[in-house]
Structure formats: C-alpha cells, structure tokens
Amino acid sequence: MHALAALAVLIASEAGVPPAPAPLVVALSSAPAGGARAAAATRPLVGAPYVLSALGEGIGPDADPRFRLDAFDCLGFLETAIALGSSRSLDEAIRALDDVRYQDGAPALGARNHEVQAQWLPANLAKGWIVELTRPLAGARAMAVPIEFTPERWRALRAAGRAIDGLSPEREPVGRFELWAVPPEELAAVGPLIPDGTAIVVVREDDPGRCTRISHVGLVVAGPSGERSVRHATAWPRDGTGRVVEEPLAVFAERQRRSKPGWPLVGFALFGLPDASARLAALAAADPT
C-alpha cells in the first residue's frame, strides 16, 4: 500500500469527489486561508507518485481527471496547492482548480493556461490566486527576466515539433512577458524571508528554440525552526522513483542548477498565495450548479 494511503483515513465529501487524507481535510477547516493552508493541506501528499500530465479534462483528448490527490506532475501539484489554499472543502477546491488552470474556468484543453510565463502567471495574478513576491522580498537583488513571443517564433517552434501540445495557433501568446527572479547566488539571503506556502518558479535562459523558459515549479514551506524547504513533484528524486518530495531550499536550488546543463539556470521567481476565498465565493455565486 502506498504510504499516503497507509497514513490517513480516507474521506470523500460526496459522489465524484476523490478521497482525501484526513489531515488534508482538517487543514482545509483549520489552517488560515492562503499559503499557510496550502502548506498544511499538501503536507499529507508528500510521497504521492509523479505522473506526467496527471491532470486533464476528464473527457476528450486528455481524459485524465480534472482533480486528483493520488498523483501529480510539478505544475499540477502547485495548481492543486493553490486551489486547496483558499478552499474549505474538496468541492470548493475542484472549482478553484478549474479557475486556476483554465482561461475562463471552463475545462477544455484549448482553454488551458498552457505557457507559464505568458499565460499561467498573468492569468492567475489577474484573478488573485497569486501575488508577485520576488521584488518585495529580494529588493535590489531581483532581476527582470523577459520572454518575447512573435508569430515567427511560434511558426518555427511548430515546424520543429516543439510547440505546446493543445495550444492552438489562435491562442499562442504574442508580445513581451516579464517576470522577476532572484539569482541563484542570492537565494540563500532571501530564503529566510519567504512566507510559508509560497510558489517558486524555476527560470532558465531564454532559448528561441524552446517554447518557454520555465522548467519547474514548487511550493516553499517553512519548518518548525524557520528553515525553508521546497515541496514539489519531481520525476527524478535521488532514488529514481518519481514522487512528491520535500527538500531543503538549498538542495532544491542546487538540483535545479545541475539538472539541465544545456539550459542554464537564471533564477527563481516567487509568488505568494493570498486568501482568495472572495474569488472562490464569486465563482460559486456565478455557477448555478
């Protein structure tokens, strides 16, 4: 039996809602909304298996579940953490996750926020699921890391077979998209300032032959003595068994520096998880079901 199942009493809130570990359900009702709740609710998920593209639309070309707690890839784990962070139940988390993942909350492969820097981050900043923290925390240490997409770049990526699956030419983002990152050598100084339950985004050199400069994401969590760790779904932990792991921030940073020698690491962008319960209430009010 998987450690996650052995650890917890399984609870289901209603038909169609996947079972959840009891500590996760308790966290939804007891931890403060936002990053602290996301950190508490995802703690029982450490050890869950890594599955690439674990989330889908439940039907259609990607029929994987829209919401699950038994397997994750890196972005799906972070998206689930964000959804749990402002939810009081699994039913609310399902609604929140759709809003985090899709342009207008309507589940469809073509409507996903596919590219992180140009689509996922701007959409979730605008909706209030995340807030930019790099500059407030890092100050002068922060640096701008833009990416520019042109129609020509997307055409070349499609011709090379390196475009994003499910992203139609009509929805390919065009323009300059900027985020702020902490250089690797400055992360240790900024680390103690990072709040519990902060999204961390790994940024690499811009390569015109790639469709993104984001290679990985995770959730920074604070330990009992104030130490910072990163909880993330990885295909390549030290023992080779892909799963959700938690490791010290410095170990995570070094792993990212070494993991892709042909694609140099530039820095780490930080995004807070605020209390977005007002957004969730508005979504519920707009949905008659």
PyMOL commands that set and color helices and strands:
alter all, ss='L'
color gray80, all
select helices_A, chain A and resi 3-7+22-30+35-45+74-85+90-101+109-111+116-127+134-141+151-159+169-171+184-193+249-259+277-286
alter helices_A, ss='H'
color red, helices_A
select strands_A, chain A and resi 10-11+20-21+131-132+143-149+175-181+198-204+214-222+228-234+243-248+265-272
alter strands_A, ss='S'
color yellow, strands_A
deselect
rebuild
show_as cartoon
